[in-house]
């Protein structure tokens, strides 16, 4: 079986370990990703508002398939995690790399194409404030994996507020699409 160069493998872990596993693997030099959002919470007696990162797909992280053998070996080693008191957060936190496994079907490890993750990328963008979302400029080539335009590519003609006016290939009339639903074509 030939695997495309831009394929991803799937890593599984407990829901609470999703972001710590991703952060630990990033620190070790792996190209990993999981969709995440920033949640606003109120804490303490004063109900102070704090922001925290949260995974949109708890328990799953995607890693580049070309490093699969290293990830399998790393997943088979005993977890190198320990709990320590964090004075800033005023709670016990896990340090190190929590346990994870590489998703397997039978004897093979399935590969996820880069394009198959577009829907998750759009979901991640929709959860962000508009000021942190990339706004496209006129002439940029984009694709829309959402809103009934699955797989279509086009060129941004202009932007109006939260929408980009896109002329899709094969269409005679430009269409207004929310900017959060568009991805840049590499």
trRosetta pair geometry for C-beta under 8 A, 3 or more apart (Angstrom, degrees):
i j d omega theta_ij theta_ji phi_ij phi_ji
1 108 7.4 55 25 -147 152 143
3 7 4.9 -92 176 28 98 155
3 65 5.4 -125 159 132 142 149
3 111 4.7 169 -135 -77 108 163
4 7 4.8 125 65 -41 81 98
4 111 7.2 154 33 147 78 140
4 113 6.2 45 40 -119 141 86
4 114 7.6 -104 107 -3 133 95
5 66 7.1 17 -153 -59 61 123
6 113 7.2 49 94 -162 92 63
6 114 4.1 -32 137 -31 117 132
7 64 7.7 100 85 -160 53 56
7 65 4.1 -4 97 3 98 144
7 111 4.0 -6 -179 -175 140 115
7 112 6.4 136 -166 64 77 41
7 113 6.0 -49 -107 -100 76 44
7 114 7.1 -109 -89 -35 30 75
8 33 7.8 -71 -125 46 142 102
8 62 4.2 11 171 -179 140 109
8 63 6.4 135 -161 66 82 28
8 64 6.3 -60 -110 -100 63 31
8 65 5.9 -153 -118 -38 8 89
8 111 7.1 127 59 -165 38 64
8 112 4.6 -36 67 67 93 99
8 113 7.8 3 19 98 84 2
8 114 6.9 113 -19 -83 102 58
8 117 6.7 49 15 -44 149 136
9 62 7.3 153 72 -156 36 61
9 63 5.5 -27 60 67 87 85
9 64 7.6 15 13 108 85 18
9 65 4.9 120 -35 -100 90 71
9 68 5.3 109 -34 -103 154 99
9 71 6.8 172 77 68 139 156
9 102 6.1 -3 147 -157 129 105
9 103 7.1 -180 170 48 82 89
9 109 5.5 0 -135 157 121 121
9 110 7.5 136 -133 81 69 52
9 111 6.5 -50 -82 -108 67 57
9 112 7.2 153 -98 14 18 91
10 60 6.2 -36 -162 -152 98 99
10 61 7.8 134 -163 73 51 43
10 62 6.3 -32 -102 -103 56 67
10 102 7.3 118 81 -166 55 58
10 103 3.8 -10 87 25 107 135
10 110 6.9 9 9 71 114 97
10 112 6.4 83 -52 -19 95 128
11 21 6.8 -162 130 144 136 139
11 25 8.0 -168 -22 -47 175 162
11 32 7.4 -18 14 -136 141 122
11 60 7.1 133 74 -159 59 47
11 61 4.4 -23 63 66 114 91
11 62 7.2 -167 16 -83 86 17
11 63 5.6 58 -28 -8 118 114
11 71 6.9 -108 -86 -176 113 132
11 75 7.7 -160 -136 -84 98 128
11 100 5.0 16 176 166 110 131
11 101 7.1 155 -160 79 65 36
11 102 6.0 -42 -104 -103 66 55
11 103 6.9 -136 -87 -13 13 87
12 59 6.2 3 -154 167 71 85
12 60 6.5 -19 -102 -98 59 62
12 100 6.5 154 78 -166 41 78
12 101 5.1 -21 62 64 96 88
12 102 7.6 143 16 -123 82 6
12 103 5.3 102 -27 -68 109 88
13 17 4.4 -100 148 89 124 116
13 18 6.2 168 75 -82 113 51
13 21 5.0 168 -13 -33 168 156
13 59 6.1 -162 68 -146 55 52
13 61 7.0 16 12 2 115 109
13 98 6.4 93 -164 109 135 112
13 99 6.6 156 -132 99 96 61
13 100 4.0 -48 -73 -106 110 84
13 101 7.3 158 -74 17 60 65
14 17 4.6 76 60 11 86 109
14 18 7.9 -115 93 -38 48 69
14 59 6.7 -64 174 -106 15 85
14 98 7.5 -86 38 154 102 136
14 99 7.7 57 -4 72 99 94
15 18 6.2 -21 -167 -26 38 111
15 55 7.7 -154 -166 58 71 128
15 58 3.7 32 -146 157 92 124
15 59 4.8 -36 -84 -53 63 91
16 20 8.0 15 137 11 66 118
16 58 7.8 22 -47 -161 32 119
17 20 5.3 -70 -155 55 61 109
17 21 5.2 63 148 -30 91 105
17 94 7.5 -42 -110 76 87 160
17 98 4.0 -126 -145 104 127 154
17 99 7.1 -16 179 56 172 61
17 100 7.1 -159 123 -71 128 88
18 21 6.3 -64 -153 34 19 107
18 22 6.5 13 155 -13 60 110
18 34 6.0 -132 175 119 107 171
18 55 4.2 -43 115 -26 149 158
18 57 7.7 168 -145 92 147 61
18 58 5.2 -124 -32 -142 147 58
18 59 6.0 -63 -76 -37 110 23
18 60 7.1 5 -125 42 113 36
18 61 6.3 162 -157 -54 73 98
19 22 5.5 -54 -143 39 35 112
19 23 6.1 35 159 -19 68 107
19 34 7.5 -126 -86 64 58 133
19 36 6.9 75 -94 -105 108 139
19 53 5.9 127 -122 110 154 119
19 54 7.8 -93 -41 -125 135 23
19 55 5.9 -155 -50 -47 89 102
20 23 5.7 -55 -141 40 30 110
20 24 6.1 29 160 -19 66 108
20 81 7.9 65 145 -119 138 129
20 94 5.8 14 -135 85 166 116
20 97 7.7 163 145 -135 92 38
20 98 5.2 70 103 0 124 120
21 24 5.9 -57 -145 38 28 109
21 25 6.2 22 159 -14 65 110
21 61 5.8 -143 102 -13 116 153
21 97 6.8 70 -123 -162 60 76
21 98 5.5 -81 -69 60 85 97
21 100 4.9 92 -138 -55 143 134
22 25 6.1 -60 -145 40 26 106
22 26 6.3 30 155 -21 63 108
22 32 5.2 -158 -140 118 74 125
22 33 7.4 69 -144 -119 123 13
22 34 5.4 -107 -79 12 145 113
22 61 5.0 -168 -78 -123 93 134
23 26 5.7 -53 -147 35 30 113
23 27 6.4 31 154 -19 63 106
24 27 5.7 -54 -151 36 31 112
24 28 6.5 25 151 -14 64 108
24 96 6.9 33 -117 148 138 35
24 97 3.9 157 158 -101 153 81
24 98 7.2 166 4 16 150 67
25 28 5.5 -57 -147 41 36 110
25 30 4.2 -46 168 53 96 129
25 32 4.7 53 100 -8 130 150
25 61 7.4 136 29 141 147 151
25 63 6.8 -81 161 -101 153 123
25 97 7.3 93 -55 -129 65 118
26 29 7.9 85 179 -41 29 11
26 30 6.6 -86 -81 64 32 74
26 32 5.9 -111 -62 46 77 103
28 97 7.6 14 -34 -79 134 137
30 63 5.7 -22 166 -144 124 114
30 64 7.2 -164 -174 28 79 96
30 67 6.0 -158 -128 98 93 159
30 70 7.8 -165 -93 101 111 125
30 71 7.2 90 -125 -82 145 101
31 63 6.8 122 82 -157 60 63
31 64 4.4 43 69 -21 112 122
31 67 7.5 139 31 9 85 135
32 61 5.4 13 -177 165 116 115
32 62 6.7 156 -157 84 63 47
32 63 4.6 -24 -100 -96 86 80
32 64 7.7 -105 -71 -5 50 73
33 61 7.2 154 75 -166 27 74
33 62 5.2 -24 65 65 80 98
33 117 7.8 72 95 -175 129 152
34 55 5.4 -18 133 -135 128 112
34 56 7.6 -179 154 42 84 77
34 57 6.0 -135 -167 61 98 100
34 60 6.3 149 -124 100 114 67
34 61 4.6 -69 -54 -112 117 67
34 62 6.5 148 -79 12 61 77
35 55 7.0 97 83 -164 57 67
35 56 4.1 -40 107 43 106 125
35 57 5.7 76 46 1 98 104
35 120 4.6 -140 -40 172 135 97
35 121 7.0 -146 -94 -85 110 33
35 123 5.9 35 -176 85 159 102
35 124 3.9 -135 -148 -69 99 112
36 53 5.4 9 170 -172 134 98
36 54 6.4 157 -159 80 84 35
36 55 5.2 -54 -100 -104 83 46
36 56 6.1 -155 -96 -10 23 84
36 124 6.6 38 42 -133 38 110
37 53 7.6 151 80 -153 33 55
37 54 5.7 -25 65 65 80 88
37 56 5.8 86 -16 -65 101 96
37 124 6.9 -154 -68 -142 76 62
37 127 3.7 -66 -113 142 121 145
37 128 7.1 -143 -132 -63 75 62
38 51 5.3 2 179 -172 108 111
38 52 7.2 156 -154 76 64 25
38 53 6.2 -40 -100 -96 64 54
38 54 7.5 134 -117 18 17 82
38 127 7.6 153 29 138 61 102
38 128 7.2 67 18 -113 103 68
39 51 7.1 152 77 -153 40 59
39 52 5.7 -25 61 64 89 78
39 53 7.8 113 16 -143 82 7
39 54 4.8 26 -10 0 122 131
40 49 5.9 -7 -172 -167 102 104
40 50 7.6 154 -154 79 55 34
40 51 5.8 -32 -97 -97 62 70
41 49 7.3 153 81 -150 35 55
41 50 5.6 -25 67 64 86 83
41 51 7.8 147 20 -101 76 21
41 52 6.3 -5 10 14 120 113
42 47 4.3 2 177 -168 122 78
42 48 6.8 149 -153 69 66 28
42 49 5.6 -35 -94 -90 72 59
42 50 7.7 137 -108 17 23 75
43 47 7.4 138 54 -137 21 32
43 48 6.0 -37 63 63 74 82
43 50 5.6 -11 12 12 119 124
44 47 6.7 -135 77 -49 70 23
44 48 5.4 16 47 19 123 99
55 58 4.8 130 82 -83 119 59
55 59 8.0 172 104 7 148 45
55 60 7.9 161 167 54 138 67
56 120 7.2 159 89 -158 132 88
56 123 6.0 150 169 124 158 117
56 124 6.1 -133 -3 -87 149 75
56 127 6.9 -162 -82 -14 124 156
57 60 4.7 -49 135 56 111 114
57 120 6.8 -26 -30 -135 138 125
61 100 7.3 -35 35 -142 123 149
62 112 6.5 -82 -132 63 120 138
62 117 6.6 -46 -26 -100 177 139
63 67 6.6 -85 153 71 111 108
63 68 7.9 143 101 -89 110 57
63 71 5.7 135 99 -90 156 152
64 67 5.5 65 83 16 94 101
65 68 5.4 0 -168 -48 56 111
65 109 7.9 162 -138 114 94 117
65 111 5.2 18 -101 -123 153 102
67 70 4.8 -45 -179 42 85 117
67 71 5.8 91 121 -27 86 99
68 71 5.7 -62 -149 38 31 111
68 72 6.2 32 157 -21 69 105
68 102 7.1 103 -157 -153 80 151
68 109 5.9 157 -157 85 134 156
69 72 5.8 -52 -147 34 30 111
69 73 6.5 29 154 -15 63 106
70 73 5.8 -57 -150 39 31 111
70 74 6.2 30 152 -19 66 109
71 74 5.6 -54 -143 39 32 112
71 75 6.1 33 156 -21 66 106
71 102 5.5 108 123 -79 109 126
72 75 5.8 -54 -146 35 29 111
72 76 6.5 25 155 -18 62 109
72 102 5.2 -61 -90 13 71 150
72 109 7.6 -111 -72 -63 120 148
73 76 5.9 -61 -151 36 30 110
73 77 7.0 35 152 -28 63 100
74 77 5.9 -48 -155 20 36 112
74 97 7.9 -57 173 139 113 156
75 99 7.9 80 -152 -168 69 65
75 100 5.7 -84 -115 92 98 72
75 101 5.2 107 -173 -121 133 41
75 102 5.3 -149 -5 -17 162 87
77 80 7.5 -1 122 -32 115 99
79 96 7.5 108 160 122 79 122
79 97 6.6 -141 -157 99 73 74
79 98 6.0 -1 -156 -164 129 33
79 99 4.0 -70 -73 -65 132 81
80 96 4.6 -135 117 -175 75 127
80 97 5.3 41 58 44 92 90
81 94 5.3 1 -174 -175 118 107
81 95 6.9 156 -154 79 65 40
81 96 4.1 -171 -105 81 46 115
81 97 6.1 -116 -64 75 88 33
81 98 4.7 41 -68 -89 154 54
81 99 7.2 -95 5 -25 130 68
82 94 7.4 153 79 -152 25 62
82 95 5.8 -23 66 61 76 90
82 96 5.7 77 14 -2 72 134
83 92 5.0 19 178 176 112 114
83 93 7.0 161 -150 79 67 27
83 94 5.7 -42 -94 -95 68 59
83 95 7.4 142 -114 13 18 79
84 92 7.0 156 78 -151 20 70
84 93 6.4 -31 65 62 71 76
84 95 5.3 4 16 -5 118 127
85 91 7.7 -159 -144 118 62 18
85 92 5.9 -47 -92 -96 55 63
85 93 7.8 94 -147 16 13 78
86 89 4.3 25 103 37 123 102
86 90 7.2 -66 92 -15 74 19
86 91 6.3 -7 51 63 97 58
86 92 7.4 129 8 -134 82 15
86 93 4.5 30 -21 1 127 125
87 90 6.8 21 -167 -78 33 57
89 93 6.4 77 57 -51 144 125
94 98 5.9 34 146 -69 147 109
97 100 8.0 -74 166 4 96 104
102 109 6.0 -20 146 -124 116 128
103 109 7.0 111 87 -147 61 79
103 110 6.8 -42 111 39 107 97
104 107 7.6 -24 178 -154 115 11
104 108 7.0 161 -158 87 79 29
104 109 5.4 -52 -105 -91 74 68
104 110 7.9 158 -132 -1 29 76
105 108 6.1 -22 69 70 80 80
105 109 7.7 133 22 -113 71 22
105 110 5.6 45 7 -37 120 107
112 116 5.2 -117 -177 72 87 135
112 117 6.6 84 140 -50 120 97
113 116 4.7 104 61 -7 80 103
113 117 7.9 -151 97 -5 53 82
114 117 6.1 -60 -166 29 40 110
115 118 5.7 -16 -168 -20 51 116
115 145 7.8 169 -174 -96 77 132
116 119 7.8 -39 173 16 45 99
117 120 5.1 -53 -167 42 68 115
117 121 6.0 74 135 -28 83 99
118 121 5.4 -53 -147 34 36 114
118 122 6.4 36 155 -19 68 102
118 143 7.4 -60 -142 105 146 119
118 145 3.7 132 126 -31 126 164
118 183 6.0 -111 -145 -3 100 159
119 122 5.8 -51 -150 34 33 111
119 123 6.5 35 150 -19 64 105
119 145 5.5 -121 -69 132 63 127
119 146 7.0 127 -121 -75 70 87
120 123 5.5 -51 -146 36 35 113
120 124 6.4 39 152 -22 65 103
121 124 5.6 -52 -151 34 32 114
121 125 6.5 32 151 -19 64 105
121 145 7.8 80 57 41 101 139
121 183 6.1 56 109 -96 135 131
122 125 5.6 -53 -148 36 34 112
122 126 6.4 36 154 -24 66 104
122 145 5.9 -149 -28 69 136 102
122 146 4.9 170 179 -41 165 132
122 180 7.0 102 -164 146 74 73
122 181 5.7 33 -150 -134 122 49
122 183 6.9 -89 -70 -47 86 106
123 126 5.8 -52 -148 31 31 113
123 127 6.9 28 155 -18 61 105
124 127 6.1 -62 -159 33 32 109
124 128 7.2 31 149 -25 63 106
125 128 5.8 -57 -158 24 39 113
125 133 5.6 85 -167 -123 95 111
125 180 4.7 172 126 -159 105 79
125 181 7.9 -169 87 -63 130 24
126 180 4.7 104 -90 155 63 135
126 181 7.6 40 -72 -69 105 64
128 132 4.8 -103 168 80 120 114
128 133 5.5 144 90 -61 119 89
128 180 7.7 177 53 -123 89 114
129 132 5.2 78 67 12 82 101
129 133 7.5 -150 98 -15 42 90
130 133 5.5 -56 -149 27 41 115
130 162 6.2 -81 -122 -110 139 95
130 179 7.6 82 -145 67 94 125
130 180 7.6 -88 -107 -58 75 109
133 179 6.2 126 126 117 129 111
133 180 5.7 -61 -141 -93 159 79
134 179 7.9 -150 89 166 55 112
134 184 7.3 -40 109 -35 149 117
135 159 6.1 53 -180 -133 106 169
135 164 7.8 166 -164 -74 69 108
135 179 5.8 -21 -120 -158 66 154
136 140 4.7 -132 -167 61 101 142
136 142 6.0 -31 -114 -62 159 134
136 156 4.6 177 128 -60 125 164
136 159 6.6 154 70 -70 74 121
136 164 5.2 25 54 -111 120 148
136 179 6.5 -168 8 -137 93 100
136 182 6.2 -48 -27 104 140 146
136 184 7.3 169 -103 -84 106 87
137 140 5.4 102 59 -25 68 115
137 156 6.7 130 92 88 28 137
137 159 7.7 -66 -111 -17 31 121
138 156 5.7 -130 -115 111 34 91
138 157 6.1 2 -133 172 92 25
138 158 5.5 2 -86 -86 109 52
138 159 7.7 -124 -55 -12 74 81
139 155 6.5 -18 -142 -172 27 108
139 156 6.8 -36 29 67 25 83
140 155 7.2 155 78 -152 35 63
140 156 4.9 13 54 23 85 120
140 184 6.6 -62 173 -123 120 92
141 153 6.4 16 179 177 95 111
141 154 7.5 179 -150 96 61 26
141 155 5.8 -36 -98 -97 61 71
141 184 7.4 80 83 -163 65 64
141 185 4.3 -59 118 44 103 123
142 153 6.9 172 91 -152 38 68
142 154 6.2 -22 64 66 82 71
142 155 7.5 135 19 -111 80 21
142 156 5.9 63 -4 -44 124 97
142 164 7.3 62 17 110 166 154
142 166 6.3 -85 62 -120 123 132
142 182 4.5 -5 -179 -172 138 116
142 183 6.5 141 -161 72 81 38
142 184 6.1 -58 -107 -105 71 38
142 185 6.1 -166 -112 -16 15 90
143 151 7.3 -33 -167 -158 114 20
143 152 6.8 162 -149 88 71 42
143 153 4.6 -39 -92 -96 83 78
143 154 7.8 131 -98 17 39 65
143 182 7.3 141 70 -157 34 68
143 183 5.4 -27 64 67 84 93
143 185 5.3 100 -24 -75 98 94
144 147 6.2 -53 168 50 122 105
144 149 4.0 22 92 91 126 123
144 150 7.5 -94 107 -79 73 23
144 152 5.8 -12 48 67 97 91
144 153 8.0 167 9 -96 71 33
144 154 7.4 0 -8 19 110 108
144 166 7.2 148 -42 89 130 167
144 168 7.7 -67 19 -94 125 119
144 177 5.9 -79 -109 -162 142 159
144 181 5.8 32 -145 136 94 98
144 182 5.6 -42 -90 -103 80 67
144 183 7.5 164 -88 20 32 77
145 149 8.0 -85 -72 88 7 76
145 150 5.8 37 -152 -128 51 66
145 151 7.1 61 -108 -48 67 44
145 181 7.9 -151 56 -180 58 75
145 183 6.7 16 1 7 103 126
146 149 7.2 10 75 49 40 86
146 150 7.5 80 -49 -80 14 69
146 181 4.2 -119 71 -153 129 102
147 177 6.2 164 72 -139 160 99
147 178 7.4 160 -61 27 147 95
147 181 5.2 33 -14 -173 124 156
149 152 4.4 -79 177 38 89 124
149 168 6.5 -135 -150 -93 125 150
149 175 7.6 172 -75 86 141 155
149 177 7.1 -50 13 -104 151 139
152 168 4.8 6 160 -153 129 128
152 169 6.7 -164 -165 40 86 86
152 170 8.0 -107 -138 42 111 111
153 168 7.1 135 88 -144 27 75
153 169 5.9 27 75 -5 75 118
153 185 5.7 46 -137 -74 124 144
154 166 4.4 97 98 168 135 102
154 167 5.4 -178 -171 86 114 41
154 168 3.7 -78 -71 -97 129 47
154 169 6.0 -148 -90 -18 67 64
154 171 7.4 -15 -105 30 130 121
155 166 6.9 156 75 -154 30 70
155 167 5.5 -15 58 58 84 93
156 159 7.0 2 -178 -58 123 84
156 164 5.0 -55 -129 -180 110 121
156 165 7.0 99 -162 70 65 54
156 166 5.6 -42 -97 -97 54 76
156 182 7.9 67 -76 -171 113 164
157 165 4.7 -57 59 102 103 102
157 166 6.9 178 3 -101 84 21
157 167 5.6 75 -44 -18 114 102
157 174 5.3 -50 7 -116 143 154
158 164 7.6 179 96 -158 35 60
158 165 4.9 13 57 40 76 120
159 163 6.9 166 -158 94 65 48
159 164 5.0 -35 -104 -106 81 67
159 165 7.0 -157 -86 9 27 78
159 179 6.9 30 -137 -78 116 123
160 163 5.2 -11 66 67 84 97
160 164 7.9 161 23 -97 65 21
160 165 6.5 57 -3 -35 104 103
160 176 7.0 -44 47 -129 120 118
162 178 5.9 -15 140 -139 99 80
162 179 5.9 -129 179 14 54 103
162 180 7.6 -18 -177 -10 99 96
163 176 4.5 17 169 -175 142 98
163 177 6.4 141 -155 68 85 28
163 178 5.8 -60 -100 -96 70 38
163 179 6.4 -162 -118 -32 16 79
164 176 7.5 156 76 -150 33 54
164 177 5.8 -27 62 64 83 84
164 178 7.9 38 15 141 78 12
164 179 5.1 100 -25 -90 101 78
164 182 6.0 -22 37 -15 142 155
165 174 4.8 46 170 148 93 133
165 175 7.3 164 -153 79 56 27
165 176 5.6 -29 -96 -92 68 67
166 174 6.2 161 78 -160 27 88
166 175 5.7 -30 64 63 82 79
166 176 7.9 135 17 -107 76 18
166 177 5.3 -15 14 15 124 121
166 182 7.2 168 -64 -100 146 134
167 171 6.3 -159 -167 77 61 105
167 174 4.5 -57 -75 -95 75 87
167 175 7.8 137 -94 13 32 70
168 171 4.4 63 64 4 88 127
168 175 6.5 2 -9 18 108 119
171 174 7.4 118 112 -88 123 29
171 175 6.8 -41 156 -21 164 108
177 181 5.5 -110 168 73 101 121
177 182 6.1 104 112 -56 125 105
178 181 4.7 86 71 -1 90 107
178 182 7.8 -167 96 -12 53 87
179 182 5.9 -59 -156 27 42 112
